[in-house]
Amino acid sequence: MFAARLRGGDLGAVPAVLGIAVIWLVFQLINPVFLSSENVGNLAMQCAATGTIALGVVLVLLLGEIDLSVGSVSGLAAAVLAVTFVQLQWPLVFALLAALAIGCLVGLLYGYLFTRFGLPSFVITLAGLLGFLGLQLWVLGETGSIGIPFDSWIVQFAQQMYLPAWASYVAAVLAVAAFAWSLVRRARRRASAYLVSQSYTQIALRSAALLVFLVVAAWYLNLDRGVGVMFVFFLVLVVVANFALTRTRWGRSVYAVGGSVEAARRAGIRVERIYLSVFALCSALAAVGGILAAARLASANQSSGTGDVNLNAIAAAVIGGTSLFGGRGSAYSALIGIVVIQSISSGLTLMNLDSSVQFMVTGVVLVLAVIVDSISRRTRAASGRA
């Protein structure tokens, strides 16, 4: 089945995975510190915040739309968290809920403007990029920077919480058990419908390979500080999003709308609700990413969510294998794409190269990813799979 998809032009995340292997090999040969347990652990923690934002971008791209304001929304959420928690002395839970609510409201506003007035998502979110950046600066006030106490739970979560070694191995086993159970359930459903399904031998081999990978990864990270809780949180978000996209009616509707809006509407799908929910989720995940980034830095300031945050989040979704044309991609695109980008950043930093080089290299990788997406789309069309 996998080989047939590749022949049909459905490359998915294969180019990005191969890219990670090449990037890691090159940087390891240049600097042996690159794949040290300490640097890999740092790389994983650096992936969490922007990767969470990229996960929301993946959802929007699956509809064939775009959100250019995820960076500004993440910065606004960070500012709201800092102001409510530090200056207004709200309980941390309420401050987090306020920051998350801001993200949801922004997404609902985008969805309303898109479905009610038919405005292009490019224009709506470009206006949001500018408008919410201004709102972020207004919320922060004249100081422009607000520190978050180091002893607060959210900062401890983002900086110093790591799984005990035994817990990381238990988590790996439970993850593989859930993975195998989902494959078995799917195989049984397909077999009961007289469709081609994976054999139990194939499921066992895939599960064993995943178990070996996760256990080895946990062991290697435990050589240093261990597996960061914030990175585990990001992985959980990816798995939950993948489950929602592949195992629920809502997820199937997202792919259907991304493939053809008119066909989805004629199939009885409430297209407007899908757009509203996806835009709301995208902005909510941007807010979560902004919260994680602020907690990681223990502050929110005028540069929160600016710079390369917006571009890296969108680039990660595309580099990870999500099609710009809609209807193709998965939640794991965010994980794979952000690993590519952060690997490039980490490797170039170890080489003491300027950030300008990082931008140029990331730009080249992004162009290559779009070229691969375009070629695979043509191949699918030629083979009747578009």
Stockholm file with secondary structure:
# STOCKHOLM 1.0

chainA/1-386         MFAARLRGGDLGAVPAVLGIAVIWLVFQLINPVFLSSENVGNLAMQCAATGTIALGVVLVLLLGEIDLSVGSVSGLAAAVLAVTFVQLQWPLVFALLAALAIGCLVGLLYGYLFTRFGLPSFVITLAGLLGFLGLQLWVLGETGSIGIPFDSWIVQFAQQMYLPAWASYVAAVLAVAAFAWSLVRRARRRASAYLVSQSYTQIALRSAALLVFLVVAAWYLNLDRGVGVMFVFFLVLVVVANFALTRTRWGRSVYAVGGSVEAARRAGIRVERIYLSVFALCSALAAVGGILAAARLASANQSSGTGDVNLNAIAAAVIGGTSLFGGRGSAYSALIGIVVIQSISSGLTLMNLDSSVQFMVTGVVLVLAVIVDSISRRTRAASGRA
#=GR chainA/1-386 SS CHHHHHHTTCCTTHHHHHHHHHHHHHHHHHCTTTTSHHHHHHHHHHHHHHHHHHHHHHHHHHTTCCCTTHHHHHHHHHHHHHIIIIISCCCHHHHHHHHHHHHHHHHHHHHHHHHHHCCCHHHHHHHHHHHHHHHHHHHHCSSCEEECCTTSHHHHHHHTCBCCHHHHHHHHHHHHHHHHHHHHHHHHHHHHTTCCCCCHHHHHHHHHHHHHHHHHHHHHHHTTTCCBHHHHHHHHHHHHHHHHHHHSHHHHHHHHHHHCHHHHHHTTCCHHHHHHHHHHHHHHHHHHHHHHHHHHHTEEETTTTCTTHHHHHHHHHHHTTCCTTSSCCCTHHHHHHHHHHHHHHHHHHHTTCCHHHHHHHHHHHHHHHHHHHHHHHHHHHHTTCC
#=GC SS_cons         CHHHHHHTTCCTTHHHHHHHHHHHHHHHHHCTTTTSHHHHHHHHHHHHHHHHHHHHHHHHHHTTCCCTTHHHHHHHHHHHHHIIIIISCCCHHHHHHHHHHHHHHHHHHHHHHHHHHCCCHHHHHHHHHHHHHHHHHHHHCSSCEEECCTTSHHHHHHHTCBCCHHHHHHHHHHHHHHHHHHHHHHHHHHHHTTCCCCCHHHHHHHHHHHHHHHHHHHHHHHTTTCCBHHHHHHHHHHHHHHHHHHHSHHHHHHHHHHHCHHHHHHTTCCHHHHHHHHHHHHHHHHHHHHHHHHHHHTEEETTTTCTTHHHHHHHHHHHTTCCTTSSCCCTHHHHHHHHHHHHHHHHHHHTTCCHHHHHHHHHHHHHHHHHHHHHHHHHHHHTTCC
//
